Every structure is written in structure tokens, then in C-alpha cells.
Amino acid sequence: MSNTALKETPTKSVDHITPHWRQNAKEIQKFGTVIKDLPIGIDEKARQQICEALNVLLADTASLRDLYKKSHWQVGGPTFYQLHLLFDKHFEQQVELVDLLAERIQILGGVSVAMAHDIAELTRLNRPPKGREEVPVQISRLLEAHALILKDARVWAKKAADLGDDGTNDLLVSNVIRTNEMQVWFVSEHLVDMPLVFAQ
């Protein structure tokens, strides 16, 4: 190829590959609304009710997830190793539930709560102190959170079924309720006063 041919090749403008990252626009859907005409066989009013309930449950689950991570980092004492690992395992399981709940809200045509400050406004869980607490207090906080979530999940599993939303019913029963029940079992056993060496 000659030098002349090289000079004739058009060069791309630098602007063509510059990212356009300073963009702003109005929201495409307001929080607290659902898409009106969604062909999934569940009417708008039912989807609105379910999305509102799921967003509260999502906020509580996200808060429980973070409470597990806080406990994982700050746990101490003779059971440190076991609880450090257990709390992190439960954190990962709650991460999965957060994703499932958020996606279910979007499937129903709603808008899932997402940012930490919005979750903090919506959650019903009591806020723990920033500092470290004793293990029995950490576990009590976790169990109180589980109890609240489980009570709510059971109520809304039944309501979702009554409203014809089998998908949400299945999510709440198969994932949220079963995961939280299992975690309650594993965590609550650490508050049972059992002899370690000699039977009583």
C-alpha cells in the first residue's frame, strides 16, 4: 500500500469515542407506582398492593443482611470462629433474598427500593449502635429481625395467593420463609444454655 493510500483513509474524530457521561433526565417511573398494562395476568391494584408490601420486606431483608455483616465483623469471644463463619454464610443467603425480592417487584411492574438511605427510611428493624455488642445481644437482634420478616412473609404469602399471584407466594414460601426459618434454627441454638463438659 502506498503512502498516498494511507493519507486518504478517513480518521475518526476523537469525539466519536469520548464517553457521554454527564447525562441527566427525568425518572422513567416513580417509586411507589406500577406499570398499568402489564400482561402477566395480575391486575394493577393487586400488583400495587403486593409491590408496596414487598418493598417493606425488601428493606427489612437488606437491613438484616447488613446486620449479619456487622455481626460477622464485630463478633468476639469463645465462639468467635463458629459465629464469624456462620454470620457470613447467612449474610450471603440474605444477599440472594434481597436480589429475588427486588427482581420480583420489577417483574410485577413496580420499582424496587435500592439505595441505603431509602432502605433506612423504609425498614422497620431497630437500628443497632455503631459499636460492638456482646454476642447474646447480637444474636437477639438477629432473631428479632427474623421474627419480624417471617411474620410479614407469612401474611403476604397468603395474601399474594388470594390475589392470584402464585409467583410471589412461591418466592415468599420457598425462599424467604424457608431461608429465614433455617437461619433462626442455626442462630438461636447459640443462646441455649447447655453444659459443655459435664452433663447436669
N, CA, C and O of each residue as an XYZ file, in Angstrom:
800
protein
N       0.852     -1.183      0.000
C       0.000      0.000      0.000
C       0.887      1.232      0.000
O       1.855      1.306      0.757
N       0.561      2.196     -0.844
C       1.380      3.401     -0.955
C       1.067      4.381      0.167
O       0.043      4.274      0.842
N       1.979      5.346      0.353
C       1.771      6.399      1.351
C       0.550      7.242      1.006
O      -0.131      7.750      1.896
N       0.272      7.393     -0.302
C      -0.875      8.178     -0.738
C      -2.175      7.545     -0.267
O      -3.082      8.236      0.195
N      -2.258      6.215     -0.389
C      -3.455      5.488      0.043
C      -3.666      5.631      1.543
O      -4.802      5.758      1.999
N      -2.607      5.611      2.298
C      -2.707      5.772      3.748
C      -3.262      7.142      4.111
O      -4.087      7.254      5.018
N      -2.825      8.173      3.422
C      -3.260      9.542      3.714
C      -4.740      9.737      3.385
O      -5.409     10.568      4.000
N      -5.245      8.980      2.425
C      -6.640      9.154      2.019
C      -7.629      8.469      2.964
O      -8.825      8.751      2.894
N      -7.164      7.574      3.847
C      -8.056      6.877      4.784
C      -8.609      7.884      5.786
O      -7.844      8.572      6.461
N      -9.929      7.974      5.885
C     -10.512      8.952      6.822
C     -10.218      8.557      8.263
O     -10.251      7.377      8.612
N      -9.934      9.541      9.085
C      -9.671      9.279     10.501
C     -10.923      9.587     11.303
O     -11.665     10.514     10.978
N     -11.156      8.806     12.355
C     -12.330      9.018     13.209
C     -12.061     10.191     14.143
O     -10.939     10.405     14.602
N     -13.095     10.921     14.400
C     -12.993     12.035     15.336
C     -12.824     11.494     16.745
O     -13.385     10.454     17.091
N     -12.055     12.200     17.551
C     -11.875     11.814     18.953
C     -13.205     11.859     19.692
O     -13.431     11.071     20.610
N     -14.094     12.783     19.298
C     -15.401     12.892     19.942
C     -16.232     11.626     19.775
O     -17.110     11.344     20.590
N     -15.956     10.868     18.725
C     -16.711      9.643     18.466
C     -16.506      8.603     19.572
O     -17.406      7.810     19.848
N     -15.334      8.602     20.204
C     -15.051      7.594     21.237
C     -15.043      8.168     22.655
O     -14.719      7.462     23.609
N     -15.392      9.424     22.791
C     -15.455     10.039     24.111
C     -16.764      9.653     24.794
O     -17.830      9.822     24.202
N     -16.713      9.136     26.030
C     -17.967      8.758     26.709
C     -18.800      9.986     27.067
O     -18.272     11.000     27.525
N     -20.079      9.879     26.853
C     -21.004     10.968     27.183
C     -21.578     10.686     28.571
O     -22.701     10.197     28.696
N     -20.812     10.992     29.600
C     -21.178     10.563     30.946
C     -21.882     11.607     31.788
O     -22.341     11.278     32.882
N     -21.991     12.808     31.353
C     -22.709     13.844     32.108
C     -24.145     13.960     31.591
O     -24.519     14.960     30.979
N     -24.931     12.931     31.846
C     -26.293     12.910     31.333
C     -27.301     12.936     32.474
O     -27.072     12.379     33.548
N     -28.396     13.584     32.217
C     -29.469     13.688     33.187
C     -30.798     13.663     32.470
O     -30.913     14.144     31.342
N     -31.801     13.105     33.119
C     -33.147     13.092     32.554
C     -34.131     12.815     33.681
O     -33.732     12.473     34.794
N     -35.402     12.961     33.390
C     -36.427     12.653     34.382
C     -36.475     11.153     34.618
O     -36.076     10.364     33.762
N     -36.971     10.765     35.796
C     -37.184      9.343     36.079
C     -38.166      8.774     35.060
O     -39.092      9.461     34.629
N     -37.963      7.543     34.688
C     -38.903      6.929     33.752
C     -40.081      6.281     34.484
O     -41.115      5.998     33.878
N     -39.918      6.045     35.805
C     -41.020      5.523     36.615
C     -40.801      5.953     38.055
O     -39.716      5.755     38.603
N     -41.806      6.531     38.666
C     -41.724      6.983     40.049
C     -41.782      5.792     41.005
O     -42.466      4.802     40.745
N     -41.051      5.905     42.114
C     -41.129      4.891     43.172
C     -42.557      4.878     43.730
O     -43.179      5.925     43.907
N     -43.053      3.681     43.999
C     -44.407      3.551     44.540
C     -45.483      3.378     43.486
O     -46.668      3.284     43.807
N     -45.067      3.336     42.216
C     -46.037      3.126     41.131
C     -45.801      1.754     40.498
O     -44.748      1.143     40.681
N     -46.789      1.290     39.760
C     -46.628      0.069     38.963
C     -47.033      0.376     37.525
O     -47.845      1.265     37.270
N     -46.461     -0.365     36.601
C     -46.831     -0.233     35.190
C     -48.301     -0.625     35.048
O     -48.724     -1.656     35.571
N     -49.072      0.194     34.344
C     -50.527     -0.007     34.289
C     -50.930     -1.273     33.542
O     -51.636     -2.113     34.100
N     -50.507     -1.422     32.322
C     -50.970     -2.533     31.491
C     -49.833     -3.533     31.306
O     -49.041     -3.428     30.369
N     -49.765     -4.500     32.211
C     -48.684     -5.492     32.165
C     -49.299     -6.871     31.943
O     -50.105     -7.316     32.761
N     -48.940     -7.559     30.859
C     -49.607     -8.814     30.509
C     -49.089    -10.033     31.285
O     -48.589    -10.987     30.690
N     -49.215     -9.990     32.629
C     -48.783    -11.159     33.415
C     -49.952    -11.807     34.168
O     -49.745    -12.711     34.978
N     -51.183    -11.343     33.897
C     -52.356    -11.995     34.471
C     -52.680    -11.591     35.899
O     -53.463    -12.272     36.561
N     -52.101    -10.502     36.393
C     -52.407     -9.993     37.738
C     -52.809     -8.529     37.572
O     -52.081     -7.747     36.961
N     -53.968     -8.160     38.116
C     -54.450     -6.796     37.868
C     -53.602     -5.751     38.590
O     -52.860     -6.054     39.524
N     -53.740     -4.521     38.125
C     -52.898     -3.414     38.593
C     -53.034     -3.177     40.093
O     -52.035     -2.960     40.779
N     -54.255     -3.216     40.602
C     -54.491     -2.951     42.027
C     -53.788     -3.994     42.898
O     -53.179     -3.655     43.912
N     -53.876     -5.238     42.503
C     -53.217     -6.316     43.254
C     -51.702     -6.151     43.211
O     -51.026     -6.306     44.227
N     -51.172     -5.836     42.031
C     -49.721     -5.653     41.894
C     -49.227     -4.473     42.725
O     -48.134     -4.516     43.290
N     -50.042     -3.414     42.794
C     -49.695     -2.238     43.602
C     -49.565     -2.622     45.077
O     -48.587     -2.265     45.735
N     -50.553     -3.348     45.586
C     -50.544     -3.785     46.987
C     -49.336     -4.669     47.284
O     -48.646     -4.491     48.288
N     -49.099     -5.612     46.399
C     -48.018     -6.573     46.616
C     -46.662     -5.892     46.538
O     -45.779     -6.183     47.345
N     -46.484     -4.995     45.587
C     -45.206     -4.285     45.461
C     -44.908     -3.424     46.692
O     -43.765     -3.359     47.144
N     -45.931     -2.770     47.231
C     -45.737     -1.964     48.445
C     -45.272     -2.840     49.600
O     -44.351     -2.478     50.333
N     -45.911     -3.991     49.758
C     -45.536     -4.913     50.834
C     -44.147     -5.494     50.602
O     -43.354     -5.604     51.537
N     -43.853     -5.863     49.367
C     -42.546     -6.451     49.066
C     -41.418     -5.451     49.257
O     -40.311     -5.836     49.632
N     -41.680     -4.171     49.007
C     -40.637     -3.168     49.215
C     -40.289     -3.019     50.695
O     -39.125     -2.816     51.040
N     -41.278     -3.117     51.562
C     -41.008     -3.082     53.005
C     -40.219     -4.333     53.403
O     -39.252     -4.258     54.161
N     -40.644     -5.460     52.886
C     -39.945     -6.712     53.169
C     -38.518     -6.677     52.608
O     -37.592     -7.203     53.225
N     -38.349     -6.062     51.452
C     -37.024     -5.905     50.850
C     -36.139     -5.021     51.725
O     -34.970     -5.335     51.947
N     -36.694     -3.922     52.220
C     -35.920     -3.026     53.086
C     -35.507     -3.732     54.372
O     -34.379     -3.574     54.839
N     -36.418     -4.507     54.938
C     -36.100     -5.253     56.160
C     -35.046     -6.329     55.892
O     -34.152     -6.548     56.709
N     -35.159     -6.994     54.745
C     -34.201     -8.049     54.388
C     -32.825     -7.458     54.123
O     -31.817     -8.036     54.528
N     -32.770     -6.318     53.452
C     -31.485     -5.653     53.207
C     -30.854     -5.212     54.523
O     -29.634     -5.271     54.680
N     -31.679     -4.772     55.465
C     -31.166     -4.370     56.778
C     -30.661     -5.574     57.559
O     -29.631     -5.496     58.229
N     -31.384     -6.689     57.476
C     -30.930     -7.920     58.127
C     -29.629     -8.409     57.505
O     -28.720     -8.845     58.211
N     -29.547     -8.334     56.198
C     -28.300     -8.685     55.501
C     -27.120     -7.899     56.076
O     -26.079     -8.475     56.393
N     -27.289     -6.592     56.206
C     -26.211     -5.743     56.712
C     -25.946     -5.986     58.195
O     -24.812     -5.852     58.656
N     -26.990     -6.344     58.941
C     -26.821     -6.678     60.358
C     -25.975     -7.941     60.509
O     -25.176     -8.055     61.439
N     -26.157     -8.880     59.594
C     -25.318    -10.082     59.600
C     -23.858     -9.742     59.303
O     -22.953    -10.308     59.915
N     -23.629     -8.831     58.377
C     -22.247     -8.466     58.052
C     -21.607     -7.712     59.216
O     -20.441     -7.942     59.537
N     -22.354     -6.825     59.841
C     -21.856     -6.116     61.035
C     -21.488     -7.127     62.124
O     -20.431     -7.026     62.748
N     -22.372     -8.099     62.343
C     -22.124     -9.125     63.365
C     -20.913     -9.973     62.997
O     -20.118    -10.337     63.863
N     -20.775    -10.284     61.726
C     -19.628    -11.061     61.230
C     -18.318    -10.344     61.545
O     -17.357    -10.971     61.992
N     -18.278     -9.047     61.315
C     -17.058     -8.270     61.562
C     -16.787     -8.090     63.053
O     -15.633     -8.135     63.481
N     -17.822     -7.888     63.835
C     -17.637     -7.425     65.206
C     -17.800     -8.494     66.278
O     -17.623     -8.205     67.461
N     -18.133     -9.723     65.891
C     -18.323    -10.776     66.889
C     -17.013    -11.070     67.627
O     -15.928    -10.885     67.075
N     -17.121    -11.522     68.865
C     -15.927    -11.847     69.653
C     -16.219    -12.972     70.623
O     -17.331    -13.499     70.665
N     -15.216    -13.334     71.402
C     -15.401    -14.334     72.443
C     -15.081    -15.754     72.024
O     -14.570    -15.990     70.929
N     -15.392    -16.724     72.926
C     -15.008    -18.128     72.696
C     -15.615    -18.756     71.445
O     -15.045    -19.687     70.875
N     -16.779    -18.246     71.014
C     -17.432    -18.814     69.822
C     -17.157    -17.970     68.574
O     -17.877    -18.059     67.579
N     -16.113    -17.157     68.642
C     -15.802    -16.258     67.526
C     -15.740    -16.992     66.187
O     -16.402    -16.591     65.230
N     -14.955    -18.057     66.114
C     -14.717    -18.719     64.830
C     -16.021    -19.241     64.226
O     -16.310    -18.993     63.056
N     -16.803    -19.965     65.026
C     -18.051    -20.539     64.518
C     -19.029    -19.452     64.070
O     -19.624    -19.541     62.996
N     -19.184    -18.429     64.906
C     -20.152    -17.379     64.579
C     -19.662    -16.484     63.441
O     -20.458    -16.035     62.617
N     -18.374    -16.229     63.396
C     -17.802    -15.431     62.314
C     -18.148    -16.071     60.960
O     -18.561    -15.380     60.029
N     -17.980    -17.373     60.864
C     -18.294    -18.082     59.622
C     -19.799    -18.186     59.385
O     -20.269    -18.001     58.262
N     -20.551    -18.483     60.442
C     -21.996    -18.634     60.308
C     -22.651    -17.329     59.881
O     -23.500    -17.323     58.989
N     -22.263    -16.224     60.510
C     -22.843    -14.931     60.167
C     -22.561    -14.565     58.712
O     -23.414    -13.982     58.042
N     -21.376    -14.902     58.224
C     -21.055    -14.580     56.834
C     -21.850    -15.451     55.863
O     -22.272    -14.990     54.802
N     -22.049    -16.712     56.237
C     -22.870    -17.595     55.401
C     -24.306    -17.067     55.324
O     -24.904    -17.033     54.249
N     -24.848    -16.659     56.462
C     -26.203    -16.121     56.485
C     -26.291    -14.794     55.724
O     -27.306    -14.511     55.087
N     -25.248    -13.995     55.786
C     -25.181    -12.760     55.008
C     -25.343    -13.077     53.522
O     -26.148    -12.446     52.837
N     -24.583    -14.049     53.026
C     -24.643    -14.411     51.604
C     -26.037    -14.890     51.210
O     -26.515    -14.582     50.119
N     -26.686    -15.639     52.091
C     -28.045    -16.113     51.800
C     -29.039    -14.958     51.774
O     -29.974    -14.958     50.973
N     -28.840    -13.977     52.645
C     -29.717    -12.805     52.642
C     -29.478    -11.948     51.393
O     -30.407    -11.325     50.881
N     -28.234    -11.919     50.906
C     -27.930    -11.218     49.651
C     -28.793    -11.795     48.522
O     -29.354    -11.053     47.715
N     -28.890    -13.119     48.478
C     -29.706    -13.779     47.445
C     -31.183    -13.399     47.587
O     -31.864    -13.157     46.591
N     -31.670    -13.348     48.826
C     -33.074    -12.991     49.049
C     -33.353    -11.550     48.626
O     -34.401    -11.260     48.050
N     -32.419    -10.656     48.912
C     -32.574     -9.257     48.501
C     -32.744     -9.184     46.986
O     -33.616     -8.472     46.487
N     -31.920     -9.912     46.268
C     -31.986     -9.888     44.808
C     -33.310    -10.471     44.302
O     -33.922     -9.921     43.386
N     -33.745    -11.571     44.893
C     -35.004    -12.200     44.477
C     -36.200    -11.284     44.737
O     -37.093    -11.170     43.897
N     -36.214    -10.636     45.897
C     -37.317     -9.731     46.227
C     -37.340     -8.521     45.293
O     -38.395     -8.128     44.795
N     -36.159     -7.936     45.063
C     -36.080     -6.761     44.182
C     -36.526     -7.107     42.767
O     -37.258     -6.345     42.136
N     -36.089     -8.241     42.279
C     -36.470     -8.649     40.922
C     -37.954     -8.972     40.824
O     -38.576     -8.726     39.791
N     -38.532     -9.528     41.905
C     -39.970     -9.823     41.889
C     -40.782     -8.533     41.785
O     -41.779     -8.477     41.064
N     -40.351     -7.501     42.506
C     -41.028     -6.202     42.438
C     -40.982     -5.662     41.006
O     -41.981     -5.154     40.496
N     -39.822     -5.774     40.367
C     -39.687     -5.294     38.983
C     -40.548     -6.129     38.032
O     -41.152     -5.588     37.106
N     -40.604     -7.434     38.255
C     -41.436     -8.311     37.416
C     -42.904     -7.897     37.505
O     -43.639     -7.958     36.519
N     -43.321     -7.476     38.701
C     -44.710     -7.066     38.909
C     -44.989     -5.656     38.388
O     -46.109     -5.157     38.501
N     -43.969     -5.020     37.820
C     -44.149     -3.693     37.247
C     -43.900     -2.564     38.221
O     -44.199     -1.408     37.920
N     -43.353     -2.882     39.393
C     -43.062     -1.861     40.387
C     -41.633     -1.374     40.288
O     -40.919     -1.673     39.331
N     -41.225     -0.610     41.305
C     -39.864     -0.095     41.402
C     -39.312     -0.523     42.748
O     -39.860     -0.159     43.788
N     -38.241     -1.285     42.740
C     -37.680     -1.781     43.993
C     -36.826     -0.722     44.682
O     -36.062     -0.002     44.038
N     -36.971     -0.643     46.007
C     -36.125      0.247     46.792
C     -34.692     -0.261     46.665
O     -34.471     -1.471     46.632
N     -33.710      0.651     46.594
C     -32.358      0.185     46.298
C     -31.253      0.833     47.122
O     -30.346      0.139     47.583
N     -31.308      2.143     47.316
C     -30.194      2.834     47.948
C     -30.287      2.776     49.470
O     -31.377      2.698     50.036
N     -29.118      2.816     50.128
C     -29.047      2.628     51.573
C     -29.916      3.615     52.343
O     -30.602      3.226     53.289
N     -29.894      4.897     51.945
C     -30.680      5.893     52.687
C     -32.178      5.668     52.503
O     -32.957      5.961     53.410
N     -32.593      5.154     51.346
C     -34.006      4.849     51.130
C     -34.416      3.611     51.916
O     -35.516      3.549     52.464
N     -33.537      2.641     51.966
C     -33.790      1.434     52.757
C     -33.911      1.791     54.233
O     -34.786      1.276     54.928
N     -33.033      2.675     54.715
C     -33.058      3.096     56.121
C     -34.382      3.776     56.478
O     -34.869      3.639     57.600
N     -34.957      4.504     55.528
C     -36.246      5.167     55.769
C     -37.395      4.166     55.826
O     -38.372      4.379     56.544
N     -37.282      3.089     55.080
C     -38.395      2.154     54.907
C     -38.373      0.984     55.890
O     -39.428      0.452     56.235
N     -37.191      0.579     56.343
C     -37.098     -0.609     57.188
C     -37.764     -0.408     58.542
O     -37.815      0.703     59.069
N     -38.273     -1.503     59.092
C     -38.871     -1.467     60.425
C     -37.925     -2.011     61.487
O     -38.253     -2.013     62.674
N     -36.756     -2.472     61.064
C     -35.791     -3.020     62.020
C     -35.171     -1.902     62.860
O     -34.874     -0.819     62.357
N     -34.984     -2.188     64.143
C     -34.333     -1.221     65.022
C     -32.876     -1.062     64.627
O     -32.191     -2.037     64.320
N     -32.413      0.174     64.637
C     -31.030      0.454     64.250
C     -30.078      0.089     65.387
O     -30.263      0.549     66.514
N     -29.065     -0.729     65.111
C     -28.098     -1.083     66.161
C     -27.100      0.056     66.374
O     -26.979      0.936     65.522
N     -26.385      0.048     67.502
C     -25.349      1.059     67.692
C     -24.185      0.817     66.732
O     -24.046     -0.272     66.175
N     -23.358      1.833     66.544
C     -22.205      1.677     65.660
C     -21.146      0.773     66.272
O     -20.414      0.089     65.557
N     -21.069      0.773     67.601
C     -20.042     -0.002     68.294
C     -20.368     -1.480     68.412
O     -21.408     -1.949     67.950
N     -19.447     -2.205     69.048
C     -19.593     -3.655     69.226
C     -20.520     -3.972     70.396
O     -20.591     -3.228     71.373
N     -21.219     -5.082     70.273
C     -22.090     -5.561     71.343
C     -21.705     -6.991     71.707
O     -21.017     -7.679     70.953
N     -22.163     -7.416     72.872
C     -21.905     -8.791     73.297
C     -22.654     -9.761     72.388
O     -23.676     -9.418     71.794
N     -22.124    -10.977     72.294
C     -22.697    -11.990     71.400
C     -24.185    -12.235     71.648
O     -24.953    -12.260     70.686
N     -24.629    -12.419     72.905
C     -26.067    -12.659     73.101
C     -26.941    -11.516     72.597
O     -28.060    -11.748     72.138
N     -26.442    -10.288     72.679
C     -27.203     -9.139     72.174
C     -27.211     -9.148     70.648
O     -28.244     -8.887     70.032
N     -26.062     -9.449     70.035
C     -26.007     -9.550     68.570
C     -27.020    -10.578     68.075
O     -27.776    -10.318     67.139
N     -27.026    -11.741     68.709
C     -27.917    -12.821     68.281
C     -29.379    -12.443     68.515
O     -30.240    -12.736     67.685
N     -29.656    -11.795     69.643
C     -31.030    -11.359     69.922
C     -31.525    -10.393     68.859
O     -32.674    -10.479     68.424
N     -30.667     -9.474     68.438
C     -31.047     -8.536     67.372
C     -31.378     -9.284     66.088
O     -32.375     -8.989     65.429
N     -30.544    -10.246     65.738
C     -30.766    -11.022     64.521
C     -32.088    -11.784     64.596
O     -32.844    -11.821     63.626
N     -32.363    -12.389     65.751
C     -33.594    -13.174     65.896
C     -34.835    -12.289     65.867
O     -35.862    -12.689     65.320
N     -34.758    -11.098     66.443
C     -35.883    -10.162     66.377
C     -36.165     -9.757     64.925
O     -37.322     -9.641     64.521
N     -35.113     -9.547     64.157
C     -35.279     -9.198     62.743
C     -35.911    -10.349     61.974
O     -36.820    -10.147     61.168
N     -35.421    -11.562     62.230
C     -36.003    -12.744     61.572
C     -37.486    -12.881     61.907
O     -38.302    -13.164     61.029
N     -37.835    -12.677     63.185
C     -39.228    -12.838     63.618
C     -40.146    -11.868     62.875
O     -41.234    -12.247     62.443
N     -39.709    -10.626     62.727
C     -40.490     -9.618     62.018
C     -40.672     -9.988     60.550
O     -41.776     -9.905     60.014
N     -39.594    -10.391     59.913
C     -39.639    -10.753     58.495
C     -40.511    -11.984     58.266
O     -41.307    -12.018     57.328
N     -40.361    -12.985     59.115
C     -41.143    -14.213     58.958
C     -42.642    -13.964     59.142
O     -43.461    -14.492     58.390
N     -42.987    -13.169     60.130
C     -44.407    -12.858     60.361
C     -44.997    -12.179     59.133
O     -46.075    -12.551     58.669
N     -44.298    -11.194     58.614
C     -44.753    -10.443     57.440
C     -44.810    -11.332     56.192
O     -45.764    -11.269     55.416
N     -43.787    -12.150     56.013
C     -43.730    -13.018     54.827
C     -44.889    -14.005     54.809
O     -45.449    -14.284     53.749
N     -45.248    -14.529     55.961
C     -46.374    -15.477     56.023
C     -47.689    -14.795     55.666
O     -48.499    -15.338     54.916
N     -47.893    -13.595     56.214
C     -49.122    -12.838     55.917
C     -49.224    -12.567     54.422
O     -50.282    -12.768     53.824
N     -48.119    -12.108     53.809
C     -48.167    -11.730     52.404
C     -48.113    -12.915     51.458
O     -48.532    -12.800     50.306
N     -47.609    -14.041     51.913
C     -47.668    -15.250     51.085
C     -49.132    -15.643     50.873
O     -49.543    -15.986     49.765
N     -49.909    -15.586     51.963
C     -51.333    -15.920     51.860
C     -52.085    -14.876     51.027
O     -52.894    -15.224     50.167
N     -51.807    -13.585     51.294
C     -52.493    -12.532     50.539
C     -52.167    -12.613     49.051
O     -53.042    -12.431     48.204
N     -50.890    -12.889     48.739
C     -50.496    -12.993     47.325
C     -51.258    -14.123     46.646
O     -51.720    -13.975     45.514
N     -51.388    -15.250     47.337
C     -52.137    -16.380     46.769
C     -53.595    -15.995     46.549
O     -54.186    -16.313     45.517
N     -54.167    -15.304     47.536
C     -55.566    -14.874     47.421
C     -55.765    -13.893     46.261
O     -56.833    -13.860     45.651
N     -54.733    -13.094     45.957
C     -54.809    -12.115     44.868
C     -54.420    -12.719     43.515
O     -54.373    -12.010     42.510
N     -54.144    -14.011     43.487
C     -53.801    -14.688     42.237
C     -52.345    -14.568     41.832
O     -51.989    -14.840     40.686
N     -51.495    -14.157     42.778
C     -50.069    -14.001     42.481
C     -49.294    -15.197     43.035
O     -48.705    -15.126     44.114
N     -49.307    -16.290     42.282
C     -48.627    -17.509     42.722
C     -47.111    -17.353     42.741
O     -46.429    -17.989     43.545
N     -46.579    -16.504     41.854
C     -45.129    -16.289     41.813
C     -44.603    -15.693     43.107
O     -43.588    -16.144     43.637
N     -45.302    -14.666     43.622
C     -44.883    -14.055     44.878
C     -45.096    -15.012     46.039
O     -44.266    -15.093     46.944
N     -46.215    -15.740     46.014
C     -46.460    -16.745     47.053
C     -45.324    -17.756     47.096
O     -44.821    -18.083     48.171
N     -44.919    -18.248     45.939
C     -43.839    -19.233     45.863
C     -42.518    -18.649     46.357
O     -41.787    -19.307     47.098
N     -42.209    -17.422     45.951
C     -40.976    -16.766     46.398
C     -40.953    -16.647     47.918
O     -39.951    -16.967     48.558
N     -42.059    -16.187     48.491
C     -42.102    -15.983     49.938
C     -42.020    -17.294     50.702
O     -41.311    -17.382     51.704
N     -42.734    -18.313     50.243
C     -42.730    -19.596     50.946
C     -41.428    -20.362     50.708
O     -40.785    -20.809     51.658
N     -41.049    -20.509     49.458
C     -39.900    -21.363     49.114
C     -38.556    -20.734     49.440
O     -37.598    -21.446     49.741
N     -38.472    -19.422     49.386
C     -37.185    -18.759     49.594
C     -37.126    -17.981     50.902
O     -36.313    -18.284     51.776
N     -37.986    -16.979     51.034
C     -37.897    -16.086     52.195
C     -38.193    -16.832     53.496
O     -37.394    -16.780     54.431
N     -39.312    -17.514     53.562
C     -39.692    -18.189     54.809
C     -38.729    -19.321     55.140
O     -38.246    -19.411     56.268
N     -38.449    -20.172     54.183
C     -37.593    -21.330     54.476
C     -36.171    -20.915     54.844
O     -35.579    -21.487     55.759
N     -35.622    -19.935     54.148
C     -34.265    -19.470     54.466
C     -34.216    -18.852     55.858
O     -33.314    -19.150     56.641
N     -35.182    -17.995     56.166
C     -35.187    -17.340     57.475
C     -35.433    -18.333     58.610
O     -34.827    -18.217     59.675
N     -36.313    -19.301     58.392
C     -36.541    -20.328     59.420
C     -35.262    -21.113     59.700
O     -34.917    -21.363     60.855
N     -34.569    -21.495     58.644
C     -33.325    -22.247     58.807
C     -32.291    -21.411     59.560
O     -31.596    -21.931     60.432
N     -32.185    -20.142     59.239
C     -31.220    -19.277     59.909
C     -31.580    -19.079     61.380
O     -30.693    -19.025     62.231
N     -32.867    -18.972     61.682
C     -33.299    -18.869     63.082
C     -32.854    -20.098     63.856
O     -32.361    -19.983     64.978
N     -33.023    -21.259     63.270
C     -32.618    -22.507     63.933
C     -31.132    -22.489     64.257
O     -30.737    -22.767     65.389
N     -30.312    -22.164     63.273
C     -28.861    -22.177     63.469
C     -28.403    -21.128     64.477
O     -27.520    -21.393     65.293
N     -28.998    -19.949     64.424
C     -28.560    -18.851     65.298
C     -29.092    -19.021     66.722
O     -28.369    -18.801     67.694
N     -30.365    -19.415     66.833
C     -30.979    -19.500     68.165
C     -30.331    -20.559     69.047
O     -30.350    -20.431     70.271
N     -29.759    -21.602     68.452
C     -29.103    -22.651     69.247
C     -27.909    -22.107     70.027
O     -27.475    -22.721     71.002
N     -27.380    -20.965     69.608
C     -26.248    -20.363     70.314
C     -26.676    -19.650     71.594
O     -25.826    -19.207     72.367
N     -27.982    -19.536     71.826
C     -28.468    -18.935     73.065
C     -29.024    -19.973     74.040
O     -29.566    -19.614     75.086
N     -28.894    -21.240     73.707
C     -29.355    -22.309     74.591
C     -28.269    -22.581     75.628
O     -27.106    -22.780     75.278
N     -28.650    -22.588     76.903
C     -27.695    -22.791     77.996
C     -27.452    -24.287     78.195
O     -28.169    -24.947     78.948
N     -26.448    -24.807     77.522
C     -26.122    -26.237     77.568
C     -24.774    -26.424     78.212
O     -23.873    -25.613     77.997
N     -24.604    -27.500     79.019
C     -23.293    -27.770     79.593
C     -22.302    -28.165     78.498
O     -22.658    -28.856     77.544
N     -21.058    -27.719     78.650
C     -20.032    -28.006     77.631
C     -19.201    -29.233     77.946
O     -18.716    -29.904     77.036
N     -19.031    -29.536     79.227
C     -18.163    -30.653     79.590
C     -18.906    -31.720     80.383
O     -18.884    -32.891     80.002
N     -19.564    -31.343     81.478
C     -20.268    -32.295     82.328
C     -21.784    -32.125     82.210
O     -22.305    -31.015     82.320
N     -22.477    -33.231     81.987
C     -23.935    -33.203     81.929
C     -24.492    -32.885     83.324
O     -23.886    -33.254     84.330
N     -25.610    -32.222     83.384
C     -26.191    -31.854     84.681
C     -27.114    -32.924     85.213
O     -27.683    -32.768     86.294
